[in-house]
Structures are given as structure tokens and as C-alpha cells.
Amino acid sequence: MSNQKVVLVTGASSGNGQATARLLSQAGYKVFGTSRDPSSAEPMPDLEMVALDVRDDDSVAACVKAVSDRVGHLDVLVNNAGYELAGALEEVSLDEAKAQFETNFFGVVRMVKAVLPLMRRQEGGQIINISSLAGLSPVPFMGIYSASKFALEGYTEALRLEVQPLNIHVSQIEAGFLKTPMPNHRQIATEQIGAYELWRRRALDAIRAYEEEGPGPELVAETVLRIVASSRPRLRYVIGQQAKRVSRLRRFLPEGVFQNGSRSTFRLDGRE
Ligand SMILES: NC(=O)c1ccc[n+]([C@@H]2O[C@H](COP(=O)([O-])OP(=O)(O)OC[C@H]3O[C@@H](n4cnc5c(N)ncnc54)[C@H](OP(=O)(O)O)[C@@H]3O)[C@@H](O)[C@H]2O)c1
């Protein structure tokens, strides 16, 4: 068995996960990436792709076993897999909302439960959850997505407290809107209610523009690399100018003033 650190990155076929897997692999880590369909993922040198659907217990168990059988240990888990569900909260069906949580929140819970026995046996490890600025400051017309990231924030903070005594380090990353293929994978609530039409369109247009102007997935990849290399990783890494500015404003501005700012950010204030 080599001393090379082993990293498992979920959702490495696209965007942040792909950039992270590539950068860590280039930096000399032994990286396993995942996709629900590894055969269709773009091949990357020195990167092994493993099948994984984070919604499925058996798939999660098989993925972690495949890595463990192959190299005998796992040093770092990067929980990155996720997607966005868009639509007014009234438009989103309960099934659509549950499906969003099944991937973005319970997918992480499943992965963490699957790797912790391994990390406890090794007497150490690291878990990095890719949260979002939407987990600190909700995005209108992506309310269930935001709620799944808010849930992840609370979960990650509690997990860090519980497993730190076992020498397992837990961190999370909050980025603002990024330019990744995520909008192409976005799901839209099936039901559409006329009263929300104008506001939904305005908010989603604004989001689209922020994504187009946003930094690329390298920002997340570089942060993961920094966290993995750190001897004392922090709980929270708020990255990019937008996320830093908004999280600071949220902490210091009165609630009403902050909400007015959000209304204007997402063009819900009636102004052209
Ligand atoms: N883009 C942004 O603006 C932004 C900002 C902040 C945070 N984030 C977070 O960053 C993470 C990645 O986003 P991205 O922008 O890179 O999106 P992306 O380009 O759409 O990539 C999403 C990845 O998740 C995987 N995935 C989706 N459902 C899955 C499932 N059920 N099981 C396993 N894997 C699944 C996909 O893999 P397969 O389809 O191959 O299975 C894909 O590799 C997400 O957690 C997102 O919330 C994104």
C-alpha cells in the first residue's frame, strides 16, 4: 500500500467535481471520481471513475467498497454531487422537493455514514462538503435547493464537532454563483402558476446572468486542494467576491435591509 493520500470526489463528471478531481490528481493525490454513468464521463489521466448514485444505499456501499478494495483506505471524501431545483415554493411538488433533498442532503448523509467506519478504523480522515452561498443566504425561486444547503450547513457543523475527537476533519465550502454546466442540469418544477410567472422569470434571468459572470469551477478545486493540504482545516470556506460580500452583509445588516438587498439582487423589487 502506498503513502499517497486517497481522495474520493462525488460528481466528478462535470463542473466543480471534475475540476477538483483533475487538480487533485495533478497535485499527486490518488483520486477516484464518480458518476452515475462512468462510461460517458470524459476520461482523465490517472483518475479512476467509479459508478455512484448518491440516492441509492447499495450504490453508495458498492462505491466505497470499490475504493477500499482497490487501495485499502480512504483519506478524503469530497461530497460534491448535487443539482438545482428551480420554481416558486408553491409550484414545487412534495416529490420534487424530496428528490432534491435525496441528492443534495441525504446523498451526503449516506456517503458520510459509508466512509466513517473506514476513517474510524484508520484513526483519521477528512470530509469536505460542497455547500453553497445559497446555504447561508436563500435564493428565491430556488427555495428548496437553498433549504437543502441550509440543512447541509447544520449537518456539517454538527458532524465536525462529533468526529473531531476521532481525528476526522470536516469542512464546507460556500461559493456564490459559478460558471459551470449546472444550469444545463437544472430541474424546473412541473407545475407553473401564472401569478409567479413574471417574478420567476426575473429571478431566474438574474441568476443566469450572475452564473455567466461568475468564476469558473477552478475556484472550488483550488479551495479543496488548499483544505486537503492544510494541517488545521477550518469549518467554513466562503469563496469568491460575491459569497464573501453577501455573507458579510447577512451577518451585519439588519434583517429588513438585507431582505431589501436580496429583492433587488433577484429583481423582485419591481424595478426594471
Ligand atoms: N454552479 C454553481 O453556481 C454552484 C455554486 C455553489 C455550489 N455549487 C455546488 O457544487 C456542486 C457541483 O455543482 P456543479 O456546478 O459542478 O454542477 P454540475 O456541473 O451539474 O455537476 C453535478 C455533478 O453531480 C453529479 N450528480 C448529480 N446527481 C447525482 C446523483 N444522484 N448521484 C451521484 N452524482 C450525481 C453529476 O454526475 P452524473 O450526472 O455523471 O452522475 C455531476 O458530476 C453541487 O453540490 C452544487 O450545489 C454549485
The ligand as a Gaussian input file, in Angstrom:
#p B3LYP/6-31G(d) Opt

LIG

0 1
 N      -22.552000      26.006000     -10.061000
 C      -22.742000      26.834000      -9.046000
 O      -23.080000      28.025000      -9.227000
 C      -22.536000      26.343000      -7.639000
 C      -22.347000      27.270000      -6.616000
 C      -22.155000      26.832000      -5.320000
 C      -22.177000      25.474000      -5.046000
 N      -22.375000      24.575000      -6.045000
 C      -22.413000      23.149000      -5.702000
 O      -21.358000      22.468000      -6.376000
 C      -21.742000      21.112000      -6.598000
 C      -21.471000      20.732000      -8.040000
 O      -22.139000      21.639000      -8.878000
 P      -21.681000      21.913000     -10.385000
 O      -21.924000      23.343000     -10.637000
 O      -20.366000      21.327000     -10.654000
 O      -22.831000      21.091000     -11.166000
 P      -22.783000      20.113000     -12.426000
 O      -21.786000      20.606000     -13.409000
 O      -24.195000      19.959000     -12.835000
 O      -22.234000      18.733000     -11.815000
 C      -23.026000      18.000000     -10.937000
 C      -22.366000      16.658000     -10.663000
 O      -23.193000      15.961000      -9.711000
 C      -23.376000      14.640000     -10.146000
 N      -24.684000      14.115000      -9.690000
 C      -25.906000      14.663000      -9.852000
 N      -26.846000      13.870000      -9.306000
 C      -26.176000      12.809000      -8.764000
 C      -26.594000      11.652000      -8.058000
 N      -27.881000      11.387000      -7.780000
 N      -25.643000      10.762000      -7.648000
 C      -24.332000      10.996000      -7.914000
 N      -23.892000      12.067000      -8.596000
 C      -24.814000      12.966000      -9.020000
 C      -23.282000      14.681000     -11.663000
 O      -22.779000      13.424000     -12.106000
 P      -23.509000      12.400000     -13.108000
 O      -24.633000      13.142000     -13.784000
 O      -22.414000      11.994000     -14.052000
 O      -23.950000      11.297000     -12.212000
 C      -22.243000      15.784000     -11.888000
 O      -20.949000      15.243000     -11.953000
 C      -23.216000      20.994000      -6.194000
 O      -23.310000      20.427000      -4.907000
 C      -23.674000      22.450000      -6.168000
 O      -24.755000      22.648000      -5.286000
 C      -22.538000      24.975000      -7.340000

